[in-house]
Amino acid sequence: MSTPGNDSEEMDWLPHELITEILSWLTVQSLLRFKTVCKLWRDTIQEQNFTNLHMIRFALIYPEIMWEEDPVEPNSYNNTESFSIVSSLNGLLLERCSSTNKYRIRNPSTKYILHLPSPKHIEQAMSMRFVSKAKEYKLVSYHLDKTTNWLGFEVLTIGTDSAWRPLDVPTNLHYENPAGKLRVRFVGDVFYTFGLFTAGDPGVICLNVATEQFKEVTIPSRLFPDWNNVQIAQWNTKISITKVVHEQIHAWILEDYKKCKWGDQKIVIPLASSMLKDHPKFMEYGSVYITDNILTFFDMGRNMFEYDIKSGKGRCIVFAPSGNKCVGYRPSMVHFRGMQPALRQSK
């Protein structure tokens, strides 16, 4: 029988299920050390099922959010280029170099980096998503053709695809954006883009990232007589088109995008004058969520605020460090094939 500390593949002195259970409650720093105990532990810790379980449990016992400065310093991670953080997901940071337009994914906890192939088109923006059923991470790059104003999409399955795959957007989904800025939202596995179709009708393009299929949802003109300053917001597990009108949030919920079904009635939520005074443009921040009478939003990607709709009181629940712009994330062990170690250089 093996004993603790023996570099054995079996480590049969404890049941493997019990070892997995214990490891799943440890910090990322501890797991990085325990990967060196034996091959069995290393393989267990690197399994995606274990990684997903660890993320859930780690958030329960270590709720604090870690912060990373943006942009990343050029002399960090053995790199001479300056990268800015685009988004974070499951402990991963999607970063872009403005001078070269190169993208990379970095896990700041494990200090591993994956350099990504460049999209075929100059992107308007890029988003990262975890498809739970397929247990894979995907990137969605979307762009506008400057000549036709048609919307295009490319997809990259991280760690699997060597190049971006263009998606066939149906011809009836040609897109015009009068404001010149895409209004987008990811909810679940669906990516929503709001704008005007070529026929002049407002609508939403829905891309199911799991199936990579599109659906066009026309927005009835009765919902809003004026489409200026209309935004997309997450409403529980669905999306809504919202607008602030006379110290009120007016919202229409898309109940079922597959059936093109909108809610029967407009929802009106009063806002306290102090809320609008402190955050007059909160709907433009791009990250607005309404769940169980709680309105949550990020102040320009830094601080997170909660506003209780019933009581009319708000509070800041996450404070970003003062000084440089920071992006929050929760540490994880997520790792992709092709990732390389990139140790931070000493200053």
C-alpha positions in Angstrom: 0.0 0.0 0.0 1.2 3.5 -0.8 1.8 6.1 1.9 1.2 9.8 1.9 4.0 11.6 0.0 4.8 8.5 -2.1 4.9 9.5 -5.8 2.6 6.7 -6.9 0.0 6.9 -9.7 -2.5 5.0 -7.5 -2.3 6.8 -4.2 -4.6 4.1 -2.9 -4.2 5.0 0.7 -7.4 7.1 0.3 -10.3 6.6 -2.0 -10.0 8.7 -5.1 -13.5 10.1 -4.6 -12.6 11.4 -1.2 -9.4 12.9 -2.5 -11.4 14.7 -5.2 -13.9 15.9 -2.6 -11.1 17.4 -0.4 -9.2 19.0 -3.3 -12.4 20.7 -4.6 -12.6 22.9 -1.5 -9.0 24.2 -1.6 -7.6 27.5 -3.0 -6.1 27.8 -6.4 -2.7 28.3 -4.8 -3.0 25.1 -2.9 -4.1 23.1 -6.0 -1.1 24.4 -7.9 1.1 22.9 -5.2 -0.8 19.6 -5.0 -0.6 19.1 -8.7 3.1 18.1 -8.1 2.2 15.3 -5.6 1.6 12.6 -8.3 0.3 12.1 -11.8 -3.1 11.0 -10.5 -3.6 14.2 -8.6 -2.3 16.3 -11.4 -4.8 14.7 -13.9 -7.6 15.0 -11.5 -7.0 18.7 -10.9 -6.8 19.4 -14.6 -10.1 17.6 -15.5 -12.8 20.0 -16.6 -15.4 18.4 -14.4 -13.2 19.0 -11.4 -12.5 22.6 -12.6 -16.2 23.3 -12.8 -16.9 21.8 -9.4 -14.0 23.8 -7.8 -15.3 27.1 -9.3 -18.7 26.5 -7.6 -17.3 25.6 -4.3 -14.6 28.2 -4.2 -17.2 30.9 -4.7 -19.1 29.7 -1.7 -16.2 29.8 0.8 -14.1 32.5 -0.8 -16.6 35.2 -2.0 -14.0 37.9 -2.4 -13.3 39.2 -5.9 -9.7 39.5 -7.1 -8.7 42.6 -9.1 -6.4 43.0 -12.0 -5.1 46.3 -13.3 -6.0 47.4 -16.8 -4.1 47.9 -19.0 -1.6 45.1 -18.2 1.9 46.6 -18.0 4.1 45.9 -21.0 6.9 44.4 -18.8 4.5 41.9 -17.2 4.3 38.3 -18.1 7.5 38.5 -20.3 5.8 40.7 -22.7 6.7 43.9 -24.5 3.1 44.7 -25.7 0.5 46.5 -23.7 -2.8 44.5 -23.4 -6.1 45.8 -22.2 -8.7 43.6 -20.6 -11.8 43.1 -22.7 -13.8 40.9 -20.3 -13.6 38.2 -17.6 -15.2 34.9 -17.2 -14.7 32.0 -14.8 -11.3 33.3 -13.7 -10.1 34.0 -17.3 -9.3 37.4 -18.7 -9.8 38.1 -22.4 -7.2 40.7 -23.4 -6.5 42.7 -26.6 -3.4 44.5 -27.7 -4.4 47.9 -29.3 -1.3 48.3 -31.4 -1.4 44.8 -33.0 -5.1 43.9 -32.5 -3.9 40.5 -31.1 -6.0 38.7 -28.6 -5.0 36.3 -25.8 -6.6 34.6 -22.8 -4.8 34.8 -19.5 -5.5 33.0 -16.2 -4.0 35.4 -13.7 -4.2 32.7 -10.9 -2.3 30.0 -12.7 -0.2 32.5 -14.8 -0.9 30.7 -18.0 -1.6 32.4 -21.4 -3.2 31.3 -24.6 -2.5 33.4 -27.7 -5.5 33.4 -30.0 -5.7 33.6 -33.8 -6.9 36.9 -35.2 -10.4 37.2 -36.5 -10.8 37.5 -40.3 -12.7 40.8 -40.0 -12.0 43.8 -37.9 -14.3 43.2 -34.9 -16.7 45.6 -33.4 -16.4 43.7 -30.2 -15.8 40.3 -28.8 -17.4 38.2 -26.1 -16.4 35.0 -24.3 -18.9 32.3 -23.1 -19.0 28.9 -21.5 -21.4 26.5 -23.1 -22.5 24.3 -20.2 -24.0 21.4 -22.2 -21.0 21.0 -24.4 -18.6 21.9 -21.6 -16.6 24.2 -23.9 -15.6 27.9 -24.1 -16.4 29.9 -27.2 -15.5 33.4 -28.4 -18.0 35.4 -30.5 -16.6 38.2 -32.6 -19.1 40.5 -34.3 -18.5 43.2 -36.9 -20.2 45.6 -39.2 -19.5 45.9 -42.9 -18.9 49.6 -43.3 -20.3 49.6 -46.9 -23.5 47.6 -46.3 -24.0 47.9 -42.5 -24.6 44.2 -42.5 -23.8 42.4 -39.3 -21.3 39.5 -39.4 -20.3 36.9 -36.8 -17.3 34.6 -36.3 -16.9 31.9 -33.6 -13.8 30.3 -32.1 -14.0 27.3 -29.8 -11.1 27.9 -27.4 -8.5 25.2 -27.2 -10.0 23.3 -30.2 -10.3 25.6 -33.2 -7.1 26.8 -34.9 -8.9 29.5 -36.8 -12.1 31.5 -36.6 -15.2 30.1 -38.2 -17.6 32.5 -40.0 -21.2 31.9 -39.3 -23.8 32.1 -42.1 -26.1 34.9 -41.2 -29.5 34.5 -43.0 -30.0 37.1 -45.7 -33.1 38.5 -44.0 -31.0 39.4 -40.9 -29.1 42.2 -42.5 -28.7 44.8 -39.9 -28.6 48.6 -39.6 -27.6 50.5 -36.5 -28.6 54.1 -36.6 -26.8 55.0 -33.4 -23.5 53.6 -34.7 -23.0 51.5 -31.6 -24.0 47.9 -31.1 -26.3 47.2 -28.2 -25.7 43.6 -27.2 -26.3 41.2 -24.3 -25.4 37.6 -23.5 -28.0 35.7 -21.4 -27.4 32.0 -21.0 -26.2 30.6 -24.3 -27.9 33.3 -26.4 -26.3 36.4 -27.7 -28.7 39.2 -28.4 -28.1 42.2 -30.7 -30.5 45.1 -30.9 -30.9 47.5 -33.8 -32.9 48.3 -37.0 -33.3 45.8 -39.8 -32.9 46.9 -43.4 -36.7 47.2 -43.7 -36.6 49.9 -41.0 -38.2 47.8 -38.3 -36.6 47.5 -34.9 -35.6 44.0 -33.9 -33.2 41.7 -32.1 -30.8 39.2 -33.7 -30.6 36.1 -31.4 -27.5 33.8 -31.8 -27.6 30.6 -29.9 -23.9 30.0 -29.2 -24.4 26.3 -28.4 -26.1 25.5 -31.7 -24.7 28.5 -33.7 -28.1 29.1 -35.1 -29.8 32.5 -35.6 -33.3 33.8 -34.9 -34.8 37.1 -35.9 -37.2 38.7 -33.5 -39.1 41.8 -34.7 -40.0 44.3 -32.0 -43.5 45.7 -32.3 -43.5 49.4 -33.0 -46.1 49.9 -30.2 -43.5 49.1 -27.5 -41.6 52.4 -27.8 -42.6 55.4 -30.0 -39.1 56.7 -29.7 -36.1 54.3 -30.0 -33.4 56.7 -28.9 -31.6 55.6 -25.7 -33.3 52.2 -25.7 -31.0 49.6 -24.2 -30.9 45.8 -23.7 -31.0 44.6 -20.0 -31.1 41.2 -18.5 -34.4 40.5 -16.7 -34.0 37.5 -14.5 -33.1 34.8 -17.0 -34.5 36.7 -20.0 -33.8 39.9 -21.8 -35.7 43.1 -22.0 -35.6 46.3 -24.0 -35.6 49.2 -21.5 -35.6 53.0 -21.3 -35.6 55.5 -18.6 -38.6 57.8 -18.9 -39.4 60.5 -16.3 -37.6 58.8 -13.4 -39.0 55.5 -14.4 -37.7 52.3 -16.1 -40.0 51.2 -18.9 -39.3 47.6 -19.9 -40.7 45.0 -22.3 -39.6 41.4 -21.7 -38.8 39.0 -24.5 -40.6 36.0 -23.0 -39.5 33.4 -25.6 -37.1 34.3 -28.4 -37.8 31.1 -30.3 -41.5 31.9 -30.5 -40.9 35.6 -31.0 -43.1 36.2 -28.0 -43.0 39.5 -26.1 -44.7 40.2 -22.8 -48.3 41.4 -22.9 -47.7 44.4 -20.7 -45.1 47.0 -20.2 -43.4 46.9 -16.8 -42.9 50.3 -15.2 -40.4 50.7 -12.3 -40.1 54.0 -10.4 -36.7 55.2 -9.5 -35.7 57.4 -6.6 -34.4 60.8 -7.6 -31.2 60.2 -5.6 -30.5 57.1 -7.7 -30.7 59.1 -10.9 -28.7 62.0 -9.4 -25.9 59.7 -8.4 -26.0 57.6 -11.6 -27.7 59.5 -14.4 -26.4 57.3 -17.1 -26.5 53.9 -15.4 -28.4 52.3 -18.3 -25.6 53.2 -20.7 -23.0 51.3 -18.7 -23.7 48.1 -20.6 -24.1 45.7 -17.6 -27.5 46.1 -16.1 -29.4 43.2 -14.4 -32.8 43.1 -12.8 -33.4 40.1 -10.6 -36.1 39.7 -8.0 -36.7 43.5 -7.6 -33.0 44.1 -7.3 -31.4 46.3 -10.0 -27.6 45.6 -10.3 -25.2 47.5 -12.5 -21.5 48.2 -12.9 -20.2 51.8 -12.8 -18.1 51.9 -15.9 -16.8 48.4 -15.2 -15.4 49.2 -11.8 -17.8 49.3 -8.8 -20.9 47.1 -8.5 -24.1 48.7 -7.3 -27.4 47.3 -6.1 -30.6 49.2 -6.1 -33.7 47.8 -4.2 -36.6 48.7 -6.3 -39.2 48.4 -3.5 -37.4 50.4 -0.9 -35.7 52.9 -3.3 -32.4 52.4 -1.6 -29.1 51.6 -3.2 -25.6 50.6 -2.1 -22.2 49.7 -3.5 -21.6 46.0 -2.9 -18.2 45.7 -4.7 -15.5 48.3 -4.5 -12.7 48.4 -7.0 -9.3 49.4 -5.7 -8.6 53.1 -6.1 -6.1 54.3 -8.7 -5.9 52.5 -12.1 -8.8 50.9 -13.8 -9.3 47.4 -12.5 -11.3 44.3 -13.7 -12.7 41.8 -11.2 -12.5 38.0 -11.4 -12.8 34.9 -9.2 -9.7 32.6 -9.2 -10.1 29.3 -11.1 -8.0 26.5 -12.5 -9.5 26.7 -16.0 -6.9 25.6 -18.5 -6.9 25.1 -22.3 -4.8 23.0 -24.5 -2.0 25.1 -25.9 -1.6 27.4 -22.9 1.9 28.3 -22.0 3.3 29.5 -18.7 4.0 33.2 -18.5 5.6 34.1 -15.2 5.5 37.7 -14.2 8.8 39.5 -14.4 10.3 40.9 -11.3 10.3 44.7 -11.1 
